[in-house]
Every structure is written in C-alpha cells, then in structure tokens.
Amino acid sequence: MANEAHNADTDIAKIASDIQALKKDLAQLVEHIKTGATDTVSAEANRIYDNIASEGQRQAAALAQSVEEKPLTSVLIAFGIGFIAARVLSR
C-alpha cells in the first residue's frame, strides 16, 4: 500500500510538472502571437502609408501638369475658391 501511495505521489508530481510546463508554453505562445500580430499590423500600416503617399505624389504631379497646361484657368479657379472661402469664413 505504501508503494501505491508513493507511485500516486510521483504521478501527481509529474502531472503538476507537466501542467507548469504547459502554462509556460502557453504564455510563450501568447507572447509570440502578440508580437506577430503587432508586426503584421505594423507592416500593414506601412503598406497603407506607402500607398497613400504614392497616390498623393501622383495627384500632386497631375495637378502640377494641369496648372502648367492651363495656367490662366488654374489661377481663375484658385481665385474663385479663395473668394468663396473668404465669403463663407467672414460670416
């Protein structure tokens, strides 16, 4: 009977050790997932920023080309927008 009690204590100790190892592995897995998610979000944010920046550059180039092709029209449009903005903001 003492031998069975010793075996049970040994088994319980092994199970407790296995549970501690599982807790440690789970904590490492959660930390790894957090780090991976942060890296993924960061990479996605950088990709979106790069897309927006390149689109802004394309739009600025298109606007510059339009101003070069039609300078008088561009000046009149800018004057009109400025005039309307001044009227709205003065109220």
Beta strands, then each sheet from edge to edge (+ up, - down):
end
